[in-house]
Amino acid sequence: MLYLGLPEYRLPRDVVEAQVREILATGDITLKLNQRGRDFSIADLRRDYDATLIAVGAHRSRDLTIPGVNLDGVYKGIDFLLNVNLATPSPLEKRCW
C-alpha cells in the first residue's frame, strides 16, 4: 500500500524502494513475495524463522454509508489511487471535489 496506495508526490517510489533495499541489505531479512497459503504452512514459518510478518495486501476500499455514494462519477478512494498509480485510465471530469 505504501507503493500503490499513496500518490507519488506524497511518497516517492524511489524512497520506498531505497528503504526496502536498505532493510534487505542488513542480511537478516528474507523477503518472499506472491506467496499463497498452499506455498507454506505456519508450522514451516515457525520452524524456519525467528519472527514472521505476513502482509496480506488487502487492497480494497471500504463502502461508505452516505447519500450519493452510488452516483456516477463517485469513486472509492483506494480503488481510485490504485488506478492512478497503475496508470489505468480514469474518466475524471474537469473539476474534482
KOLLUM-947695 format. One record per atom (N, C-alpha, C): residue in three letters; atom name; x, y, z. Coordinates in pm, 1 decimal, m for minus. Layout:
N
<rec torkol="ALA" senu="CA" east="X" north="Y" up="Z"/>
...
# end
This chain:
97
<rec torkol="MET" senu="N" east="81.9" north="m119.9" up="0.0"/>
<rec torkol="MET" senu="CA" east="0.0" north="0.0" up="0.0"/>
<rec torkol="MET" senu="C" east="86.1" north="126.0" up="0.0"/>
<rec torkol="LEU" senu="N" east="206.2" north="119.1" up="56.7"/>
<rec torkol="LEU" senu="CA" east="294.5" north="235.5" up="50.4"/>
<rec torkol="LEU" senu="C" east="328.1" north="270.3" up="m93.8"/>
<rec torkol="TYR" senu="N" east="340.0" north="168.8" up="m176.0"/>
<rec torkol="TYR" senu="CA" east="382.0" north="188.6" up="m314.2"/>
<rec torkol="TYR" senu="C" east="265.8" north="227.7" up="m404.9"/>
<rec torkol="LEU" senu="N" east="150.7" north="167.5" up="m386.7"/>
<rec torkol="LEU" senu="CA" east="39.0" north="191.9" up="m478.6"/>
<rec torkol="LEU" senu="C" east="m76.7" north="269.0" up="m416.6"/>
<rec torkol="GLY" senu="N" east="m84.1" north="274.7" up="m286.8"/>
<rec torkol="GLY" senu="CA" east="m198.2" north="338.0" up="m222.4"/>
<rec torkol="GLY" senu="C" east="m179.1" north="484.1" up="m189.8"/>
<rec torkol="LEU" senu="N" east="m59.2" north="535.9" up="m214.6"/>
<rec torkol="LEU" senu="CA" east="m32.5" north="677.3" up="m189.7"/>
<rec torkol="LEU" senu="C" east="14.0" north="742.3" up="m319.7"/>
<rec torkol="PRO" senu="N" east="m24.4" north="867.5" up="m342.0"/>
<rec torkol="PRO" senu="CA" east="24.3" north="935.6" up="m462.4"/>
<rec torkol="PRO" senu="C" east="175.9" north="953.7" up="m455.4"/>
<rec torkol="GLU" senu="N" east="241.8" north="947.6" up="m570.1"/>
<rec torkol="GLU" senu="CA" east="387.2" north="958.3" up="m573.3"/>
<rec torkol="GLU" senu="C" east="437.9" north="1090.0" up="m514.8"/>
<rec torkol="TYR" senu="N" east="362.7" north="1198.3" up="m531.5"/>
<rec torkol="TYR" senu="CA" east="409.3" north="1326.3" up="m478.4"/>
<rec torkol="TYR" senu="C" east="410.1" north="1327.1" up="m325.1"/>
<rec torkol="ARG" senu="N" east="333.5" north="1237.8" up="m262.5"/>
<rec torkol="ARG" senu="CA" east="333.6" north="1229.3" up="m116.3"/>
<rec torkol="ARG" senu="C" east="441.4" north="1135.2" up="m64.4"/>
<rec torkol="LEU" senu="N" east="467.3" north="1027.7" up="m139.1"/>
<rec torkol="LEU" senu="CA" east="571.2" north="931.6" up="m101.1"/>
<rec torkol="LEU" senu="C" east="633.0" north="878.2" up="m229.9"/>
<rec torkol="PRO" senu="N" east="744.7" north="937.4" up="m271.6"/>
<rec torkol="PRO" senu="CA" east="807.7" north="896.8" up="m397.9"/>
<rec torkol="PRO" senu="C" east="845.4" north="748.6" up="m397.8"/>
<rec torkol="ARG" senu="N" east="826.4" north="684.2" up="m513.1"/>
<rec torkol="ARG" senu="CA" east="854.1" north="540.8" up="m526.8"/>
<rec torkol="ARG" senu="C" east="1000.1" north="508.7" up="m495.9"/>
<rec torkol="ASP" senu="N" east="1090.2" north="598.2" up="m538.6"/>
<rec torkol="ASP" senu="CA" east="1231.5" north="570.6" up="m514.9"/>
<rec torkol="ASP" senu="C" east="1265.9" north="570.9" up="m365.9"/>
<rec torkol="VAL" senu="N" east="1191.8" north="646.5" up="m285.8"/>
<rec torkol="VAL" senu="CA" east="1213.3" north="645.6" up="m141.0"/>
<rec torkol="VAL" senu="C" east="1171.5" north="511.1" up="m83.2"/>
<rec torkol="VAL" senu="N" east="1055.4" north="461.1" up="m124.4"/>
<rec torkol="VAL" senu="CA" east="1008.8" north="329.8" up="m77.4"/>
<rec torkol="VAL" senu="C" east="1108.7" north="222.2" up="m117.8"/>
<rec torkol="GLU" senu="N" east="1149.9" north="223.5" up="m244.3"/>
<rec torkol="GLU" senu="CA" east="1244.1" north="122.3" up="m293.7"/>
<rec torkol="GLU" senu="C" east="1377.6" north="129.6" up="m220.0"/>
<rec torkol="ALA" senu="N" east="1427.4" north="250.5" up="m193.8"/>
<rec torkol="ALA" senu="CA" east="1555.1" north="266.7" up="m123.6"/>
<rec torkol="ALA" senu="C" east="1545.5" north="213.6" up="18.9"/>
<rec torkol="GLN" senu="N" east="1434.8" north="239.0" up="85.7"/>
<rec torkol="GLN" senu="CA" east="1420.6" north="191.2" up="223.2"/>
<rec torkol="GLN" senu="C" east="1407.7" north="39.8" up="228.8"/>
<rec torkol="VAL" senu="N" east="1336.8" north="m18.7" up="133.6"/>
<rec torkol="VAL" senu="CA" east="1326.5" north="m164.9" up="128.7"/>
<rec torkol="VAL" senu="C" east="1464.2" north="m224.8" up="102.2"/>
<rec torkol="ARG" senu="N" east="1538.9" north="m166.8" up="6.8"/>
<rec torkol="ARG" senu="CA" east="1675.3" north="m216.1" up="m20.7"/>
<rec torkol="ARG" senu="C" east="1763.9" north="m207.1" up="103.1"/>
<rec torkol="GLU" senu="N" east="1751.5" north="m97.9" up="177.2"/>
<rec torkol="GLU" senu="CA" east="1832.3" north="m78.5" up="298.2"/>
<rec torkol="GLU" senu="C" east="1799.3" north="m183.7" up="404.4"/>
<rec torkol="ILE" senu="N" east="1672.2" north="m213.0" up="421.1"/>
<rec torkol="ILE" senu="CA" east="1631.0" north="m315.6" up="517.3"/>
<rec torkol="ILE" senu="C" east="1683.3" north="m452.1" up="475.0"/>
<rec torkol="LEU" senu="N" east="1668.9" north="m484.4" up="347.4"/>
<rec torkol="LEU" senu="CA" east="1714.9" north="m614.0" up="298.0"/>
<rec torkol="LEU" senu="C" east="1867.5" north="m626.4" up="302.5"/>
<rec torkol="ALA" senu="N" east="1938.1" north="m513.2" up="290.9"/>
<rec torkol="ALA" senu="CA" east="2084.6" north="m514.8" up="291.4"/>
<rec torkol="ALA" senu="C" east="2141.9" north="m555.6" up="427.3"/>
<rec torkol="THR" senu="N" east="2061.3" north="m551.6" up="532.3"/>
<rec torkol="THR" senu="CA" east="2111.6" north="m594.3" up="662.9"/>
<rec torkol="THR" senu="C" east="2146.5" north="m742.2" up="661.3"/>
<rec torkol="GLY" senu="N" east="2086.4" north="m816.0" up="567.8"/>
<rec torkol="GLY" senu="CA" east="2114.0" north="m958.9" up="556.5"/>
<rec torkol="GLY" senu="C" east="2035.8" north="m1044.6" up="652.5"/>
<rec torkol="ASP" senu="N" east="1962.1" north="m982.7" up="742.9"/>
<rec torkol="ASP" senu="CA" east="1885.5" north="m1056.7" up="842.5"/>
<rec torkol="ASP" senu="C" east="1741.2" north="m1080.6" up="800.4"/>
<rec torkol="ILE" senu="N" east="1703.6" north="m1029.7" up="685.8"/>
<rec torkol="ILE" senu="CA" east="1565.0" north="m1033.7" up="640.6"/>
<rec torkol="ILE" senu="C" east="1552.9" north="m1122.2" up="517.0"/>
<rec torkol="THR" senu="N" east="1450.6" north="m1205.4" up="514.2"/>
<rec torkol="THR" senu="CA" east="1416.0" north="m1282.0" up="395.4"/>
<rec torkol="THR" senu="C" east="1282.4" north="m1228.6" up="345.8"/>
<rec torkol="LEU" senu="N" east="1278.3" north="m1185.3" up="221.7"/>
<rec torkol="LEU" senu="CA" east="1156.3" north="m1132.2" up="162.6"/>
<rec torkol="LEU" senu="C" east="1102.8" north="m1232.7" up="62.0"/>
<rec torkol="LYS" senu="N" east="978.6" north="m1273.8" up="81.9"/>
<rec torkol="LYS" senu="CA" east="913.6" north="m1364.6" up="m12.1"/>
<rec torkol="LYS" senu="C" east="785.7" north="m1297.0" up="m58.9"/>
<rec torkol="LEU" senu="N" east="774.5" north="m1281.6" up="m189.1"/>
<rec torkol="LEU" senu="CA" east="658.4" north="m1214.0" up="m246.9"/>
<rec torkol="LEU" senu="C" east="568.8" north="m1313.6" up="m318.3"/>
<rec torkol="ASN" senu="N" east="442.8" north="m1274.6" up="m334.0"/>
<rec torkol="ASN" senu="CA" east="345.0" north="m1351.7" up="m411.1"/>
<rec torkol="ASN" senu="C" east="332.3" north="m1496.1" up="m363.5"/>
<rec torkol="GLN" senu="N" east="331.6" north="m1514.9" up="m232.8"/>
<rec torkol="GLN" senu="CA" east="313.3" north="m1647.5" up="m174.6"/>
<rec torkol="GLN" senu="C" east="165.6" north="m1667.9" up="m143.1"/>
<rec torkol="ARG" senu="N" east="121.9" north="m1789.4" up="m153.2"/>
<rec torkol="ARG" senu="CA" east="m15.8" north="m1824.8" up="m119.3"/>
<rec torkol="ARG" senu="C" east="m12.8" north="m1926.0" up="m5.9"/>
<rec torkol="GLY" senu="N" east="m125.0" north="m1946.2" up="55.9"/>
<rec torkol="GLY" senu="CA" east="m133.9" north="m2039.8" up="167.6"/>
<rec torkol="GLY" senu="C" east="m86.6" north="m2179.9" up="134.0"/>
<rec torkol="ARG" senu="N" east="m97.2" north="m2218.4" up="8.5"/>
<rec torkol="ARG" senu="CA" east="m50.8" north="m2351.6" up="m30.9"/>
<rec torkol="ARG" senu="C" east="101.3" north="m2356.4" up="m45.4"/>
<rec torkol="ASP" senu="N" east="168.0" north="m2239.9" up="m47.2"/>
<rec torkol="ASP" senu="CA" east="312.4" north="m2233.6" up="m65.1"/>
<rec torkol="ASP" senu="C" east="390.1" north="m2253.0" up="64.6"/>
<rec torkol="PHE" senu="N" east="323.9" north="m2241.0" up="177.8"/>
<rec torkol="PHE" senu="CA" east="390.4" north="m2254.1" up="306.4"/>
<rec torkol="PHE" senu="C" east="286.8" north="m2289.9" up="412.4"/>
<rec torkol="SER" senu="N" east="334.5" north="m2331.3" up="527.7"/>
<rec torkol="SER" senu="CA" east="245.2" north="m2354.0" up="641.1"/>
<rec torkol="SER" senu="C" east="296.9" north="m2273.7" up="760.3"/>
<rec torkol="ILE" senu="N" east="211.8" north="m2247.8" up="855.1"/>
<rec torkol="ILE" senu="CA" east="252.8" north="m2176.0" up="975.9"/>
<rec torkol="ILE" senu="C" east="361.0" north="m2256.3" up="1048.1"/>
<rec torkol="ALA" senu="N" east="348.6" north="m2386.9" up="1047.9"/>
<rec torkol="ALA" senu="CA" east="449.9" north="m2471.4" up="1111.6"/>
<rec torkol="ALA" senu="C" east="586.3" north="m2451.9" up="1044.2"/>
<rec torkol="ASP" senu="N" east="588.3" north="m2442.9" up="911.6"/>
<rec torkol="ASP" senu="CA" east="713.3" north="m2417.1" up="839.0"/>
<rec torkol="ASP" senu="C" east="774.4" north="m2283.8" up="881.5"/>
<rec torkol="LEU" senu="N" east="691.8" north="m2181.1" up="889.6"/>
<rec torkol="LEU" senu="CA" east="740.8" north="m2048.6" up="928.1"/>
<rec torkol="LEU" senu="C" east="798.6" north="m2050.5" up="1068.8"/>
<rec torkol="ARG" senu="N" east="729.0" north="m2116.5" up="1161.1"/>
<rec torkol="ARG" senu="CA" east="778.2" north="m2126.0" up="1299.4"/>
<rec torkol="ARG" senu="C" east="910.7" north="m2200.7" up="1306.2"/>
<rec torkol="ARG" senu="N" east="924.7" north="m2303.4" up="1224.6"/>
<rec torkol="ARG" senu="CA" east="1046.5" north="m2383.1" up="1224.9"/>
<rec torkol="ARG" senu="C" east="1163.3" north="m2307.4" up="1161.9"/>
<rec torkol="ASP" senu="N" east="1137.7" north="m2235.5" up="1053.0"/>
<rec torkol="ASP" senu="CA" east="1244.7" north="m2177.3" up="972.7"/>
<rec torkol="ASP" senu="C" east="1285.5" north="m2034.7" up="1011.0"/>
<rec torkol="TYR" senu="N" east="1200.3" north="m1962.7" up="1084.4"/>
<rec torkol="TYR" senu="CA" east="1227.4" north="m1821.5" up="1111.9"/>
<rec torkol="TYR" senu="C" east="1204.9" north="m1788.8" up="1258.7"/>
<rec torkol="ASP" senu="N" east="1280.9" north="m1689.1" up="1308.2"/>
<rec torkol="ASP" senu="CA" east="1263.6" north="m1640.7" up="1445.6"/>
<rec torkol="ASP" senu="C" east="1139.8" north="m1552.7" up="1458.4"/>
<rec torkol="ALA" senu="N" east="1108.9" north="m1478.9" up="1353.8"/>
<rec torkol="ALA" senu="CA" east="992.3" north="m1389.9" up="1352.4"/>
<rec torkol="ALA" senu="C" east="938.2" north="m1385.8" up="1210.0"/>
<rec torkol="THR" senu="N" east="809.3" north="m1363.2" up="1198.0"/>
<rec torkol="THR" senu="CA" east="744.8" north="m1361.7" up="1066.8"/>
<rec torkol="THR" senu="C" east="643.6" north="m1247.6" up="1061.1"/>
<rec torkol="LEU" senu="N" east="642.5" north="m1176.4" up="949.8"/>
<rec torkol="LEU" senu="CA" east="540.3" north="m1076.2" up="921.7"/>
<rec torkol="LEU" senu="C" east="467.8" north="m1122.2" up="796.5"/>
<rec torkol="ILE" senu="N" east="338.3" north="m1140.2" up="809.1"/>
<rec torkol="ILE" senu="CA" east="257.0" north="m1176.5" up="693.2"/>
<rec torkol="ILE" senu="C" east="173.8" north="m1054.4" up="657.1"/>
<rec torkol="ALA" senu="N" east="202.4" north="m995.9" up="541.7"/>
<rec torkol="ALA" senu="CA" east="129.6" north="m878.8" up="493.3"/>
<rec torkol="ALA" senu="C" east="42.3" north="m925.1" up="377.5"/>
<rec torkol="VAL" senu="N" east="m86.9" north="m930.4" up="400.7"/>
<rec torkol="VAL" senu="CA" east="m176.8" north="m992.0" up="304.0"/>
<rec torkol="VAL" senu="C" east="m213.9" north="m901.7" up="186.9"/>
<rec torkol="GLY" senu="N" east="m183.6" north="m774.0" up="194.0"/>
<rec torkol="GLY" senu="CA" east="m208.3" north="m686.7" up="79.6"/>
<rec torkol="GLY" senu="C" east="m354.4" north="m671.8" up="44.6"/>
<rec torkol="ALA" senu="N" east="m436.6" north="m640.0" up="141.5"/>
<rec torkol="ALA" senu="CA" east="m579.7" north="m625.2" up="117.4"/>
<rec torkol="ALA" senu="C" east="m607.8" north="m488.7" up="55.2"/>
<rec torkol="HIS" senu="N" east="m591.3" north="m478.2" up="m74.6"/>
<rec torkol="HIS" senu="CA" east="m610.7" north="m351.8" up="m145.9"/>
<rec torkol="HIS" senu="C" east="m757.2" north="m335.1" up="m184.1"/>
<rec torkol="ARG" senu="N" east="m841.0" north="m311.6" up="m86.3"/>
<rec torkol="ARG" senu="CA" east="m983.9" north="m293.3" up="m114.6"/>
<rec torkol="ARG" senu="C" east="m1034.9" north="m170.7" up="m42.2"/>
<rec torkol="SER" senu="N" east="m1119.2" north="m95.7" up="m110.0"/>
<rec torkol="SER" senu="CA" east="m1183.6" north="19.1" up="m47.8"/>
<rec torkol="SER" senu="C" east="m1299.8" north="m27.5" up="38.2"/>
<rec torkol="ARG" senu="N" east="m1331.9" north="52.8" up="135.6"/>
<rec torkol="ARG" senu="CA" east="m1447.8" north="22.9" up="219.4"/>
<rec torkol="ARG" senu="C" east="m1567.7" north="100.9" up="167.1"/>
<rec torkol="ASP" senu="N" east="m1684.1" north="40.9" up="176.4"/>
<rec torkol="ASP" senu="CA" east="m1805.8" north="110.5" up="135.8"/>
<rec torkol="ASP" senu="C" east="m1843.4" north="213.8" up="241.6"/>
<rec torkol="LEU" senu="N" east="m1886.0" north="328.6" up="194.3"/>
<rec torkol="LEU" senu="CA" east="m1932.7" north="432.9" up="284.6"/>
<rec torkol="LEU" senu="C" east="m2084.5" north="428.7" up="290.3"/>
<rec torkol="THR" senu="N" east="m2138.4" north="465.6" up="401.3"/>
<rec torkol="THR" senu="CA" east="m2284.1" north="468.4" up="416.3"/>
<rec torkol="THR" senu="C" east="m2330.7" north="614.1" up="420.0"/>
<rec torkol="ILE" senu="N" east="m2310.1" north="682.6" up="306.3"/>
<rec torkol="ILE" senu="CA" east="m2351.5" north="821.4" up="294.7"/>
<rec torkol="ILE" senu="C" east="m2434.0" north="838.3" up="168.5"/>
<rec torkol="PRO" senu="N" east="m2523.2" north="936.0" up="166.6"/>
<rec torkol="PRO" senu="CA" east="m2603.6" north="958.4" up="46.9"/>
<rec torkol="PRO" senu="C" east="m2516.0" north="993.5" up="m72.8"/>
<rec torkol="GLY" senu="N" east="m2548.8" north="938.1" up="m188.5"/>
<rec torkol="GLY" senu="CA" east="m2479.7" north="970.1" up="m312.1"/>
<rec torkol="GLY" senu="C" east="m2360.3" north="882.4" up="m342.1"/>
<rec torkol="VAL" senu="N" east="m2327.8" north="788.9" up="m255.5"/>
<rec torkol="VAL" senu="CA" east="m2207.8" north="706.9" up="m275.0"/>
<rec torkol="VAL" senu="C" east="m2215.3" north="623.5" up="m402.4"/>
<rec torkol="ASN" senu="N" east="m2334.0" north="592.8" up="m449.7"/>
<rec torkol="ASN" senu="CA" east="m2350.6" north="510.2" up="m569.9"/>
<rec torkol="ASN" senu="C" east="m2375.5" north="591.0" up="m697.1"/>
<rec torkol="LEU" senu="N" east="m2362.1" north="721.8" up="m691.3"/>
<rec torkol="LEU" senu="CA" east="m2384.6" north="806.1" up="m807.9"/>
<rec torkol="LEU" senu="C" east="m2271.1" north="790.3" up="m908.7"/>
<rec torkol="ASP" senu="N" east="m2301.9" north="818.4" up="m1036.0"/>
<rec torkol="ASP" senu="CA" east="m2198.5" north="816.4" up="m1139.5"/>
<rec torkol="ASP" senu="C" east="m2091.0" north="919.0" up="m1106.0"/>
<rec torkol="GLY" senu="N" east="m1967.3" north="882.4" up="m1127.6"/>
<rec torkol="GLY" senu="CA" east="m1856.6" north="974.3" up="m1103.4"/>
<rec torkol="GLY" senu="C" east="m1803.6" north="972.5" up="m961.9"/>
<rec torkol="VAL" senu="N" east="m1862.0" north="889.8" up="m874.9"/>
<rec torkol="VAL" senu="CA" east="m1812.5" north="876.4" up="m738.0"/>
<rec torkol="VAL" senu="C" east="m1724.9" north="751.5" up="m733.1"/>
<rec torkol="TYR" senu="N" east="m1599.5" north="769.5" up="m692.6"/>
<rec torkol="TYR" senu="CA" east="m1503.9" north="659.4" up="m688.1"/>
<rec torkol="TYR" senu="C" east="m1458.2" north="635.6" up="m544.8"/>
<rec torkol="LYS" senu="N" east="m1434.9" north="512.6" up="m511.3"/>
<rec torkol="LYS" senu="CA" east="m1381.1" north="478.4" up="m380.3"/>
<rec torkol="LYS" senu="C" east="m1233.5" north="516.2" up="m377.4"/>
<rec torkol="GLY" senu="N" east="m1187.6" north="564.1" up="m263.6"/>
<rec torkol="GLY" senu="CA" east="m1052.4" north="618.2" up="m251.1"/>
<rec torkol="GLY" senu="C" east="m941.5" north="522.9" up="m292.4"/>
<rec torkol="ILE" senu="N" east="m936.4" north="404.5" up="m235.2"/>
<rec torkol="ILE" senu="CA" east="m828.1" north="309.6" up="m265.2"/>
<rec torkol="ILE" senu="C" east="m835.2" north="266.3" up="m410.8"/>
<rec torkol="ASP" senu="N" east="m955.8" north="238.7" up="m459.5"/>
<rec torkol="ASP" senu="CA" east="m970.3" north="198.9" up="m599.9"/>
<rec torkol="ASP" senu="C" east="m916.9" north="308.8" up="m692.3"/>
<rec torkol="PHE" senu="N" east="m950.3" north="433.2" up="m661.4"/>
<rec torkol="PHE" senu="CA" east="m904.8" north="545.6" up="m741.9"/>
<rec torkol="PHE" senu="C" east="m752.3" north="556.0" up="m739.7"/>
<rec torkol="LEU" senu="N" east="m691.9" north="549.6" up="m619.7"/>
<rec torkol="LEU" senu="CA" east="m546.3" north="561.2" up="m608.7"/>
<rec torkol="LEU" senu="C" east="m474.1" north="446.5" up="m678.5"/>
<rec torkol="LEU" senu="N" east="m525.9" north="325.4" up="m664.9"/>
<rec torkol="LEU" senu="CA" east="m464.6" north="211.8" up="m733.9"/>
<rec torkol="LEU" senu="C" east="m468.5" north="233.1" up="m885.3"/>
<rec torkol="ASN" senu="N" east="m581.9" north="278.5" up="m936.7"/>
<rec torkol="ASN" senu="CA" east="m593.6" north="303.3" up="m1080.8"/>
<rec torkol="ASN" senu="C" east="m496.4" north="411.8" up="m1126.6"/>
<rec torkol="VAL" senu="N" east="m486.4" north="519.8" up="m1050.4"/>
<rec torkol="VAL" senu="CA" east="m394.5" north="628.1" up="m1086.6"/>
<rec torkol="VAL" senu="C" east="m250.7" north="578.5" up="m1083.7"/>
<rec torkol="ASN" senu="N" east="m213.9" north="507.5" up="m978.1"/>
<rec torkol="ASN" senu="CA" east="m75.1" north="462.9" up="m962.1"/>
<rec torkol="ASN" senu="C" east="m37.9" north="348.8" up="m1056.1"/>
<rec torkol="LEU" senu="N" east="m136.1" north="276.6" up="m1106.5"/>
<rec torkol="LEU" senu="CA" east="m109.2" north="171.2" up="m1204.5"/>
<rec torkol="LEU" senu="C" east="m130.2" north="221.4" up="m1347.1"/>
<rec torkol="ALA" senu="N" east="m150.6" north="353.2" up="m1361.6"/>
<rec torkol="ALA" senu="CA" east="m169.2" north="419.2" up="m1491.4"/>
<rec torkol="ALA" senu="C" east="m289.0" north="364.1" up="m1566.5"/>
<rec torkol="THR" senu="N" east="m392.8" north="326.0" up="m1493.3"/>
<rec torkol="THR" senu="CA" east="m517.7" north="282.3" up="m1554.8"/>
<rec torkol="THR" senu="C" east="m600.2" north="407.4" up="m1586.4"/>
<rec torkol="PRO" senu="N" east="m648.7" north="421.6" up="m1708.0"/>
<rec torkol="PRO" senu="CA" east="m726.7" north="540.1" up="m1741.8"/>
<rec torkol="PRO" senu="C" east="m845.7" north="558.5" up="m1648.0"/>
<rec torkol="SER" senu="N" east="m866.2" north="681.8" up="m1605.8"/>
<rec torkol="SER" senu="CA" east="m976.7" north="714.1" up="m1516.9"/>
<rec torkol="SER" senu="C" east="m1059.0" north="825.9" up="m1579.7"/>
<rec torkol="PRO" senu="N" east="m1189.1" north="808.3" up="m1586.7"/>
<rec torkol="PRO" senu="CA" east="m1274.3" north="908.4" up="m1653.6"/>
<rec torkol="PRO" senu="C" east="m1302.5" north="1029.3" up="m1562.6"/>
<rec torkol="LEU" senu="N" east="m1200.2" north="1108.2" up="m1533.9"/>
<rec torkol="LEU" senu="CA" east="m1218.4" north="1225.5" up="m1448.2"/>
<rec torkol="LEU" senu="C" east="m1279.9" north="1340.3" up="m1526.4"/>
<rec torkol="GLU" senu="N" east="m1361.7" north="1413.8" up="m1458.1"/>
<rec torkol="GLU" senu="CA" east="m1419.5" north="1534.7" up="m1515.8"/>
<rec torkol="GLU" senu="C" east="m1315.9" north="1647.1" up="m1501.2"/>
<rec torkol="LYS" senu="N" east="m1350.4" north="1763.7" up="m1552.1"/>
<rec torkol="LYS" senu="CA" east="m1258.6" north="1877.3" up="m1541.7"/>
<rec torkol="LYS" senu="C" east="m1244.8" north="1926.0" up="m1398.1"/>
<rec torkol="ARG" senu="N" east="m1345.2" north="1900.8" up="m1318.5"/>
<rec torkol="ARG" senu="CA" east="m1343.0" north="1951.1" up="m1182.2"/>
<rec torkol="ARG" senu="C" east="m1365.1" north="1836.0" up="m1084.5"/>
<rec torkol="CYS" senu="N" east="m1280.5" north="1828.2" up="m983.4"/>
<rec torkol="CYS" senu="CA" east="m1293.5" north="1723.9" up="m881.7"/>
<rec torkol="CYS" senu="C" east="m1315.7" north="1791.2" up="m747.2"/>
<rec torkol="TRP" senu="N" east="m1396.9" north="1730.0" up="m663.4"/>
<rec torkol="TRP" senu="CA" east="m1428.1" north="1787.2" up="m532.6"/>
<rec torkol="TRP" senu="C" east="m1358.2" north="1712.6" up="m424.9"/>
# end
